[in-house]
C-alpha cells in the first residue's frame, strides 16, 4: 500500500509542475508579442526622426500624426519606408 501512495504522489507533483509550466507559457506568450511591438515602435520612431531630420536638408518631410504612428508602431522600419514612399508618390 505504501508504494501506491508514493506513485500517486509523484504523479500529482508531476501534474502540478506541468500545469505551472503551461500557466507560465500562457502568460509569457502575450509578453513576447508586446515586447516585439515595443521594439518595432522604438526602431520605427528612431528611423522616422532620422528621416525627418535628413529630410529638412534634402527637402522632404514625413508628417507625424496618429495614422503614421500606428503604421510605424506595427511595421517598424518597413513602415517608415512605406510612409516615405507614400509621401513621395504623386
C-alpha positions as CSV (number, residue, x, y, z in Angstrom):
1,X,0.0,0.0,0.0
2,X,2.9,2.4,0.6
3,X,4.2,2.0,-2.9
4,X,0.9,3.0,-4.5
5,X,0.7,6.1,-2.3
6,X,4.2,7.2,-3.4
7,X,3.5,6.7,-7.1
8,X,0.3,8.7,-6.8
9,X,2.2,11.5,-5.0
10,X,4.8,11.5,-7.7
11,X,2.2,11.7,-10.4
12,X,0.4,14.5,-8.6
13,X,3.6,16.5,-8.3
14,X,4.4,15.9,-12.0
15,X,0.9,17.0,-13.0
16,X,1.2,20.2,-10.8
17,X,4.6,21.1,-12.3
18,X,3.1,20.6,-15.9
19,X,0.2,22.9,-15.0
20,X,2.6,25.5,-13.7
21,X,4.7,25.3,-16.9
22,X,1.5,25.6,-19.0
23,X,0.3,28.6,-17.0
24,X,3.7,30.3,-17.3
25,X,3.8,29.7,-21.0
26,X,0.3,31.2,-21.5
27,X,1.3,34.3,-19.5
28,X,4.6,34.7,-21.3
29,X,3.4,34.4,-24.9
30,X,1.5,37.8,-24.9
31,X,4.5,39.4,-23.3
32,X,6.7,38.3,-26.2
33,X,4.2,39.9,-28.6
34,X,4.1,43.1,-26.5
35,X,7.9,43.2,-26.5
36,X,8.2,42.8,-30.2
37,X,5.6,45.6,-30.7
38,X,7.6,47.8,-28.4
39,X,10.9,47.1,-30.2
40,X,9.2,47.8,-33.6
41,X,7.8,51.0,-32.3
42,X,11.1,52.3,-30.9
43,X,13.1,51.4,-34.0
44,X,10.5,52.8,-36.3
45,X,10.3,56.0,-34.3
46,X,14.0,56.5,-34.4
47,X,14.1,55.9,-38.1
48,X,11.2,58.4,-38.6
49,X,13.1,61.0,-36.6
50,X,16.3,60.4,-38.7
51,X,14.4,60.6,-42.0
52,X,12.7,63.8,-40.9
53,X,16.0,65.3,-39.7
54,X,17.7,64.4,-43.0
55,X,14.6,65.5,-44.9
56,X,15.0,69.0,-43.6
57,X,18.2,69.3,-45.5
58,X,17.0,67.5,-48.6
59,X,13.5,69.0,-48.9
60,X,11.1,66.3,-47.8
61,X,9.2,65.6,-44.6
62,X,7.1,62.6,-43.4
63,X,4.3,64.1,-41.2
64,X,3.9,62.6,-37.8
65,X,0.2,62.0,-36.9
66,X,-2.0,59.3,-35.5
67,X,-2.0,57.1,-38.6
68,X,1.7,57.3,-39.3
69,X,2.4,56.5,-35.6
70,X,0.1,53.4,-35.9
71,X,1.8,52.3,-39.1
72,X,5.3,52.8,-37.7
73,X,4.3,51.0,-34.5
74,X,3.0,47.9,-36.2
75,X,5.5,47.6,-39.0
76,X,8.6,49.3,-37.6
77,X,11.3,50.3,-40.0
78,X,9.4,48.9,-43.1
79,X,6.5,51.1,-42.0
80,X,8.8,54.2,-42.2
81,X,9.9,53.1,-45.7
82,X,6.2,52.7,-46.6
83,X,5.4,56.2,-45.3
84,X,8.4,57.7,-47.1
85,X,7.3,56.0,-50.4
86,X,3.7,57.2,-50.0
87,X,4.8,60.7,-49.3
88,X,6.9,60.8,-52.5
89,X,4.2,59.4,-54.7
90,X,2.5,61.9,-56.9
